[in-house]
Amino acid sequence: MAKRKDSAGLVIFRRAPELAVLLVHPGGPYWTRKDDGAWSIPKGEIDVGEDKFAAARREAEEETGFALKGKFMRLAPVRQPSGKVIHPWALEAPALDPAAIKSCTFEMEWPPRSGRTAEFPEVDRAAWFDWDEAQVKILVGQRPILDGLRTKLERGNREPDPAF
């Protein structure tokens, strides 16, 4: 059995008028009608030999089109129900406009067994969600990532980043 590849991603957040996170909705035909429990932080697989933080920034840029800069906070890795581990960082970026995302694309056979290939955006939309709504929208396995952000913010990010 092949080993599952780990992922890395970014939790993009703002504090005003209240704590909110920018989540992305996966593109493609399988996700079109899914909403609650379908959104994600911008993330993706870590390439072989790639630095986890570099992968998080690369994946966020590929999925949003934003070249993100600033003070990044390391969050604790979170194991998904599939066994994959997400290595997250957080960045405060309150001025990002979700309507301005420009996602990369992927190809897949569509419709199934048709022999035809169609191209879809990896992310079809993004939105800011306040804390309570984000808990409903995000994939269940990623909720601990948001909890890690909230804990870090409540502690004032004074503690050193853990060694992972």
N, C-alpha and C positions, 0 to 999 in steps of 0.2 A: 504494500500500500504506500502511495506517495505521501510524503510529509506535507502537511498544510503549511502554506507560506504565511508568515506573520504580516501584519499591516501596520502602517503608521498614518497618523492624521492630525488635524488641527481642530481644536475647539475655538471657534471665533466668537468673541462675546463683547457685550457692552454693559455698562453699569447703569446708565441713565436712559430713560426716566426710571427704569428698574432693571434688574439683572435679566438679560436676554441672551440667547445664543442663536447664531446663524446656522441653520441646518439645510442640507441639500436633499433633494428628492431624486432617486435614481431614474434614469431615462430607460427607454426601451419598452416594448409592448407588455412585458410581464408586470410592470409597475404602474401602468397607466391609471388604473382605477383604485390603487391602494393609497391610503393616506395615513390614518392613525397607525403607529407602529411601523412605518415604512421609511421614515426620514433618517438621515445619518449625519455624522460629522463628515467633512471632506476628508477622505482617506483612501488608501489603496495599498497594494502589495509592495513589500520592500524587495527590490531587486537583489540578486545574489551579490554579496560584497558591498552593498550600499549602506551608508550610514543611516541609522533610523531617523534622525532629525532631518537630514537631507531628503529622505523619502517622504516624510510628512509634509515638508514645504513643497516638494515637487508635485505630490498628489493633489494638495490643496490648490496649487496653481493650475494644474491640468483640469481639475473639475470646476474651477470658478473663473479662471482667467485672471485672477488677481495675483500680482507679485507682492506677497505679504512681507512686511518688514516691521520691526519693533522688538519689544522685549518679550521673548517667548518663555513660558513657564512649563517645566516638565511636569507631567502628571503620571500617576502610577499606571503601569500596563494593566490591561483588563482582558481576561480570558473570555472568549465568546462561547456560547453553547456548542459550536462546531469544533472547539478546541483551538481555533486560531487565536492569537494574541494581538491586540491592538496596542501600539505604543503611541500614546497621545501627548501633544503639547497644547498649550493654550496661548491665545494672543488676543489682547484687547484691541479691537479695530471698529469703533462705533460708527465710523463714517461710511462703511461699505454699503453699497446699494445692491440689494439682491437682484433687482431688475437688470443690472449690468453684467451678470455672469455670462461667461462665454466658455462653455465646456468643450472638452475634446470629445471625440466620437469613437464608437466601436461598430464593428460589422458582425452580423449574425444571419443565419439562414432564417428568412421570414417570408411568408408563413412557414411553420414547421413542415418539413418533408417536401417543400416545394421546389428545392433546388435553386431558389432565388436568394440573393443576398441583399440585405437592406442595412442602411447606416442609421445609427441612433446616437443621440448625445448621452454621455455617461451620466450627466446630471441634466434634468429637464427644467428644474427651477430651484430657487433658494428662497428662504424667508427667515425673518427674525421671529423668534418665539419667546414669550416670557417664560419664566421658570416652570410654572404649572403646565402650560400648554406644551412645552418642550418635552416634558415627561410623558405625555400622551403620544406625541408625534414620533419621537425617536425610537429606533429599534430597541427592543427590550434589553438585549445584550449590551447595548451602549449606555444605558442609564448610569451604571457605575462610573463612567467617564465624567458625566455631568456632575455626579456627586463629588468626585475628586476635585473638580474645578471649584465647586461651591465651598468645600472644606478649605481649600488652599486660599481662596479669597477671604473667607471668614477669619483665617489665621493671619491675614495680612501678608501672605507670601513671605513671612519672615524666616521661616525655617529653611535650611539648605535643601536643595533638591536631593532626594534619595538616590543612592547609587543603584542603578538597575543594571 
